[in-house]
Amino acid sequence: MSTGQQMMLHQVRSLTLARRRDPVTSHIAAEKITDSGKRQSQSDRVYAALKDHDGATSAEIGVIVGDRHMAARRLPDPSNIHRIRQDRNRMRICKQTGSLSVTWWII
C-alpha cells in the first residue's frame, strides 16, 4: 500500500471513530483504542452485559460493567451496530439515575 493510500485509509477510519469536528486528539485517541483491541474488548463487555439485562439503560449497563462512561460510549459504537439497538419508543425511568431514559436491546 502506498503512503497516499495509507493516509487516505487513516483519514476514512478516523472519521468513523470520532466526529468530523472533533479535535485531532480525539481522532488519535480513537485510532489508538481501536488498534490496541481495547475498543472491541469494551464493546464485547457491554454486549455481554446487555445479553443478561436486555432492555437496560446506559447507566444501568454502566453499573454492571463498572464504567458508566465507557458503557455510554460503547453502546452506540459502530462495532455494536448489528448487535445492539436503542429503542426510544420504550423509554422508562432508569434505576440508576431516576430519569426517563432510552433502553438498549439485543437484536
C-alpha beads as a LAMMPS data file, in Angstrom:
LAMMPS data file: protein, C-alpha beads

107 atoms
106 bonds

1 atom types
1 bond types

-500.0 500.0 xlo xhi
-500.0 500.0 ylo yhi
-500.0 500.0 zlo zhi

Masses

1 110.0

Atoms # bond

1 1 1 0.000 0.000 0.000
2 1 1 1.379 3.404 -0.955
3 1 1 1.857 6.194 1.554
4 1 1 -1.006 8.123 -0.061
5 1 1 -3.330 5.136 0.276
6 1 1 -2.314 4.682 3.901
7 1 1 -3.050 8.358 4.618
8 1 1 -6.460 8.090 2.950
9 1 1 -7.314 4.915 4.867
10 1 1 -6.231 6.606 8.098
11 1 1 -8.490 9.613 7.379
12 1 1 -11.521 7.490 6.497
13 1 1 -11.062 5.249 9.522
14 1 1 -10.543 8.213 11.771
15 1 1 -13.778 9.852 10.629
16 1 1 -15.801 6.791 11.541
17 1 1 -14.393 6.613 15.072
18 1 1 -14.580 10.293 16.012
19 1 1 -16.804 13.113 14.829
20 1 1 -15.583 15.165 11.904
21 1 1 -15.491 18.319 14.024
22 1 1 -13.687 16.694 16.941
23 1 1 -10.123 17.860 17.583
24 1 1 -7.290 15.829 16.125
25 1 1 -6.554 14.435 19.586
26 1 1 -9.936 12.656 19.554
27 1 1 -9.076 11.022 16.231
28 1 1 -5.689 9.942 17.552
29 1 1 -7.276 8.503 20.706
30 1 1 -9.931 6.679 18.663
31 1 1 -7.301 5.066 16.494
32 1 1 -5.158 4.132 19.487
33 1 1 -8.007 2.442 21.393
34 1 1 -9.021 0.567 18.240
35 1 1 -5.510 -0.588 17.322
36 1 1 -4.892 -1.829 20.859
37 1 1 -8.018 -4.007 20.762
38 1 1 -9.413 -2.222 23.803
39 1 1 -12.393 -0.779 21.898
40 1 1 -13.539 -4.212 20.729
41 1 1 -12.981 -5.685 24.185
42 1 1 -15.097 -2.931 25.744
43 1 1 -17.816 -3.402 23.113
44 1 1 -17.871 -7.125 23.847
45 1 1 -18.194 -6.468 27.610
46 1 1 -21.125 -4.123 27.057
47 1 1 -22.783 -6.609 24.697
48 1 1 -22.366 -9.444 27.213
49 1 1 -23.865 -7.319 29.995
50 1 1 -26.818 -6.382 27.820
51 1 1 -27.427 -10.029 26.909
52 1 1 -28.090 -10.665 30.597
53 1 1 -30.026 -7.398 31.081
54 1 1 -31.873 -6.809 27.814
55 1 1 -33.802 -3.542 27.914
56 1 1 -31.398 -1.842 30.326
57 1 1 -30.466 1.820 30.193
58 1 1 -26.966 3.083 29.540
59 1 1 -26.461 3.960 33.219
60 1 1 -27.646 0.517 34.330
61 1 1 -25.217 -1.193 31.950
62 1 1 -22.509 1.149 33.213
63 1 1 -23.006 -0.124 36.762
64 1 1 -22.874 -3.736 35.569
65 1 1 -19.611 -3.288 33.637
66 1 1 -18.139 -0.954 36.252
67 1 1 -17.638 2.076 33.999
68 1 1 -20.585 4.358 33.242
69 1 1 -18.806 6.477 30.644
70 1 1 -17.292 3.548 28.773
71 1 1 -20.711 1.877 28.531
72 1 1 -22.261 5.084 27.207
73 1 1 -19.566 5.275 24.507
74 1 1 -19.726 1.600 23.500
75 1 1 -23.497 1.055 23.342
76 1 1 -23.850 3.117 20.131
77 1 1 -20.369 2.135 18.901
78 1 1 -20.163 1.034 15.250
79 1 1 -18.791 -2.337 16.394
80 1 1 -22.167 -2.989 18.049
81 1 1 -24.369 -1.690 15.227
82 1 1 -25.589 -5.152 14.189
83 1 1 -25.826 -6.489 17.749
84 1 1 -27.491 -3.765 19.812
85 1 1 -30.227 -1.232 19.159
86 1 1 -31.589 1.707 21.070
87 1 1 -35.370 1.913 21.456
88 1 1 -36.682 5.416 22.053
89 1 1 -40.236 4.083 21.996
90 1 1 -39.602 2.010 25.123
91 1 1 -38.238 4.663 27.466
92 1 1 -38.594 4.158 31.190
93 1 1 -37.309 5.513 34.479
94 1 1 -33.694 4.422 34.928
95 1 1 -32.972 2.586 38.189
96 1 1 -29.629 4.384 38.492
97 1 1 -30.433 7.967 37.537
98 1 1 -34.151 8.218 38.295
99 1 1 -34.586 9.927 34.919
100 1 1 -36.588 8.925 31.881
101 1 1 -34.115 7.088 29.657
102 1 1 -33.990 5.197 26.387
103 1 1 -33.438 1.477 26.619
104 1 1 -31.000 -0.756 24.767
105 1 1 -31.841 -4.152 23.316
106 1 1 -30.112 -7.143 21.746
107 1 1 -31.021 -7.508 18.079

Bonds

1 1 1 2
2 1 2 3
3 1 3 4
4 1 4 5
5 1 5 6
6 1 6 7
7 1 7 8
8 1 8 9
9 1 9 10
10 1 10 11
11 1 11 12
12 1 12 13
13 1 13 14
14 1 14 15
15 1 15 16
16 1 16 17
17 1 17 18
18 1 18 19
19 1 19 20
20 1 20 21
21 1 21 22
22 1 22 23
23 1 23 24
24 1 24 25
25 1 25 26
26 1 26 27
27 1 27 28
28 1 28 29
29 1 29 30
30 1 30 31
31 1 31 32
32 1 32 33
33 1 33 34
34 1 34 35
35 1 35 36
36 1 36 37
37 1 37 38
38 1 38 39
39 1 39 40
40 1 40 41
41 1 41 42
42 1 42 43
43 1 43 44
44 1 44 45
45 1 45 46
46 1 46 47
47 1 47 48
48 1 48 49
49 1 49 50
50 1 50 51
51 1 51 52
52 1 52 53
53 1 53 54
54 1 54 55
55 1 55 56
56 1 56 57
57 1 57 58
58 1 58 59
59 1 59 60
60 1 60 61
61 1 61 62
62 1 62 63
63 1 63 64
64 1 64 65
65 1 65 66
66 1 66 67
67 1 67 68
68 1 68 69
69 1 69 70
70 1 70 71
71 1 71 72
72 1 72 73
73 1 73 74
74 1 74 75
75 1 75 76
76 1 76 77
77 1 77 78
78 1 78 79
79 1 79 80
80 1 80 81
81 1 81 82
82 1 82 83
83 1 83 84
84 1 84 85
85 1 85 86
86 1 86 87
87 1 87 88
88 1 88 89
89 1 89 90
90 1 90 91
91 1 91 92
92 1 92 93
93 1 93 94
94 1 94 95
95 1 95 96
96 1 96 97
97 1 97 98
98 1 98 99
99 1 99 100
100 1 100 101
101 1 101 102
102 1 102 103
103 1 103 104
104 1 104 105
105 1 105 106
106 1 106 107
